[in-house]
Amino acid sequence: MAKTLGIGMVGSGFMGRCHTNAYSSVAGIFEIPFIPQLKVLADATPDLADAAARALQFERGTSDWIDLVRDESVELVDITAPNHLHHPIAMAAMAEGKPVYCEKPLACTLEEAREMCDTAEKKGIPTLVGYNYLQNPLMKTAKSILDSGEIGEPVAFRGVHAEDYMADPKAPYSTRLDASQGGGVFYDLGSHIISLARYLVGSIDQIFAMQTTVHSSRPKQPGSESMESVSVDDQTHSLVQFENGCRGSLEASWVAWGRKMHLSFELNCSKGTLVFNQERFNELRLYEANQRPGRDGFKTLESGPAHGDYARFCPAPGHQIGFNELKVIELVELLKAIHGKTACWPDFREAYEIQKILEAARRSSADSTWCSPAQMEAS
Ligand SMILES: NC(=O)c1ccc[n+]([C@@H]2O[C@H](COP(=O)([O-])OP(=O)(O)OC[C@H]3O[C@@H](n4cnc5c(N)ncnc54)[C@H](O)[C@@H]3O)[C@@H](O)[C@H]2O)c1
């Protein structure tokens, strides 16, 4: 009999449904050490929790996440609730010695993030943070192209994460616009492009950021005349220097009309270039220097069984995998780490490093100066 792992999940919105899909399908796709068992689902009210538990096929619902964390049948605590709940739930789970799967960004403040990271490391608790775009099989291909040296050393990274879900000034206020709750577009979207920049190029040494609030007030509720003021960034533009000498820029915007999931980068290296856009995430574009004159150009690598875990989902190239598959791959990382009591990636440590860059950008923008993420650790 395969071993089981009891799942307790807090939140049943966009990410809660996506994580549930991963729990429900993973055993048929990968050989995994545990079969996930959907035990307890917590949501904000008893009605929401019960309805979501029924819909997502958890054994029971609760409106009290502490009850979930302490339930003996829960062996993995999964946090898909809003950002301000990540820290208290993760800390409670780790106090029980339970592994934590947490959505990004890790926490609302650097202090919270550091405490989560320190606690996980001190207790040796496996953790995983939902920077799911890192799990794209073609990102592993991009990384192996870079590591092999075939296109030389990174020279410039231009990274953007642009969407338009807050472009309409009538888009209502939400916790995503509350600075004390990890709000602002650099936290929400910029954290993803930072995760890719760190994976592909390396540590960021310095950042100079300009953060702008485009819509300084938003309706309190959908359609409401009453307005709430907003101070977080609707867009961030930044210059960055990587420790290895590569230079670049990182941008995030949720007011970029027409952009739906423009998580994209161009990485120029000394002997070639890589180009990627999440809106076409089964494609990686590669340019290699020294091609035949008049015949040179980018080629497009279509994702297929030769790339990472693609073959788990589909034996044929070019048929494409989707966003939800990235969460399945992410979950496998965590299940293996829990089984082997090994480190997992991207874990709380990596998410803390990303958060230092988010905070350095805030400081840089406020003080109009270059800022070092490493110094954020000391403050
Ligand atoms: N990795 C990604 O690509 C990605 C994408 C979207 C969101 N996220 C992250 O996932 C998290 C959730 O975002 P979402 O888009 O799923 O939000 P959502 O609003 O769709 O879902 C949040 C859920 O949490 C529940 N909730 C709120 N307060 C609660 C409480 N006190 N106790 C229990 N449940 C509570 C809500 O009722 C809802 O079910 C955020 O941290 C966000 O940054 C990550």
The ligand as an SDF file (V2000), in Angstrom:
LIG
                    3D

 44 48  0  0  0  0  0  0  0  0999 V2000
    1.7920   31.4250   -7.9070 N   0  0  0  0  0  0  0  0  0  0  0  0
    0.9770   32.1430   -8.6430 C   0  0  0  0  0  0  0  0  0  0  0  0
    1.0900   32.1680   -9.8730 O   0  0  0  0  0  0  0  0  0  0  0  0
   -0.1250   32.9080   -7.9630 C   0  0  0  0  0  0  0  0  0  0  0  0
   -1.2260   33.3870   -8.7110 C   0  0  0  0  0  0  0  0  0  0  0  0
   -2.2400   34.0560   -8.0100 C   0  0  0  0  0  0  0  0  0  0  0  0
   -2.1540   34.2560   -6.6490 C   0  0  0  0  0  0  0  0  0  0  0  0
   -1.0490   33.7950   -5.9700 N   0  0  0  0  0  0  0  0  0  0  0  0
   -0.9310   33.9850   -4.5070 C   0  0  0  0  0  0  0  0  0  0  0  0
   -1.8550   33.0880   -3.8910 O   0  0  0  0  0  0  0  0  0  0  0  0
   -2.4170   33.6800   -2.7170 C   0  0  0  0  0  0  0  0  0  0  0  0
   -3.9440   33.6780   -2.8730 C   0  0  0  0  0  0  0  0  0  0  0  0
   -4.2810   34.3600   -4.0540 O   0  0  0  0  0  0  0  0  0  0  0  0
   -5.5970   33.9690   -4.8900 P   0  0  0  0  0  0  0  0  0  0  0  0
   -5.4950   34.6890   -6.1960 O   0  0  0  0  0  0  0  0  0  0  0  0
   -5.8300   32.5120   -4.8770 O   0  0  0  0  0  0  0  0  0  0  0  0
   -6.6870   34.7130   -3.9990 O   0  0  0  0  0  0  0  0  0  0  0  0
   -8.2480   34.4120   -3.9050 P   0  0  0  0  0  0  0  0  0  0  0  0
   -8.8580   35.6590   -3.3770 O   0  0  0  0  0  0  0  0  0  0  0  0
   -8.7640   33.8520   -5.1820 O   0  0  0  0  0  0  0  0  0  0  0  0
   -8.3380   33.2580   -2.7880 O   0  0  0  0  0  0  0  0  0  0  0  0
   -8.0110   33.5030   -1.4460 C   0  0  0  0  0  0  0  0  0  0  0  0
   -8.7830   32.5220   -0.5930 C   0  0  0  0  0  0  0  0  0  0  0  0
   -8.4210   32.7170    0.7690 O   0  0  0  0  0  0  0  0  0  0  0  0
   -9.6250   32.7590    1.5370 C   0  0  0  0  0  0  0  0  0  0  0  0
   -9.4510   33.4570    2.8150 N   0  0  0  0  0  0  0  0  0  0  0  0
   -9.4370   34.7990    3.0570 C   0  0  0  0  0  0  0  0  0  0  0  0
   -9.3200   35.0170    4.3760 N   0  0  0  0  0  0  0  0  0  0  0  0
   -9.2470   33.8040    4.9870 C   0  0  0  0  0  0  0  0  0  0  0  0
   -9.1250   33.3850    6.3410 C   0  0  0  0  0  0  0  0  0  0  0  0
   -9.0420   34.2600    7.3480 N   0  0  0  0  0  0  0  0  0  0  0  0
   -9.0740   32.0510    6.6100 N   0  0  0  0  0  0  0  0  0  0  0  0
   -9.1420   31.1650    5.5950 C   0  0  0  0  0  0  0  0  0  0  0  0
   -9.2680   31.5000    4.2810 N   0  0  0  0  0  0  0  0  0  0  0  0
   -9.3050   32.8120    3.9840 C   0  0  0  0  0  0  0  0  0  0  0  0
  -10.6190   33.4500    0.6010 C   0  0  0  0  0  0  0  0  0  0  0  0
  -11.9660   33.3120    1.0160 O   0  0  0  0  0  0  0  0  0  0  0  0
  -10.3050   32.7100   -0.6960 C   0  0  0  0  0  0  0  0  0  0  0  0
  -10.9140   31.4470   -0.7480 O   0  0  0  0  0  0  0  0  0  0  0  0
   -1.8060   35.0870   -2.6220 C   0  0  0  0  0  0  0  0  0  0  0  0
   -0.7400   35.0440   -1.7160 O   0  0  0  0  0  0  0  0  0  0  0  0
   -1.3060   35.3810   -4.0300 C   0  0  0  0  0  0  0  0  0  0  0  0
   -0.1850   36.2500   -4.0540 O   0  0  0  0  0  0  0  0  0  0  0  0
   -0.0580   33.1160   -6.5990 C   0  0  0  0  0  0  0  0  0  0  0  0
  1  2  1  0
  2  3  2  0
  2  4  1  0
  4  5  1  0
  4 44  2  0
  5  6  2  0
  6  7  1  0
  7  8  2  0
  8  9  1  0
  8 44  1  0
  9 10  1  0
  9 42  1  0
 10 11  1  0
 11 12  1  0
 11 40  1  0
 12 13  1  0
 13 14  1  0
 14 15  2  0
 14 16  1  0
 14 17  1  0
 17 18  1  0
 18 19  2  0
 18 20  1  0
 18 21  1  0
 21 22  1  0
 22 23  1  0
 23 24  1  0
 23 38  1  0
 24 25  1  0
 25 26  1  0
 25 36  1  0
 26 27  1  0
 26 35  1  0
 27 28  2  0
 28 29  1  0
 29 30  1  0
 29 35  2  0
 30 31  1  0
 30 32  2  0
 32 33  1  0
 33 34  2  0
 34 35  1  0
 36 37  1  0
 36 38  1  0
 38 39  1  0
 40 41  1  0
 40 42  1  0
 42 43  1  0
M  CHG  2   8   1  16  -1
M  END
$$$$
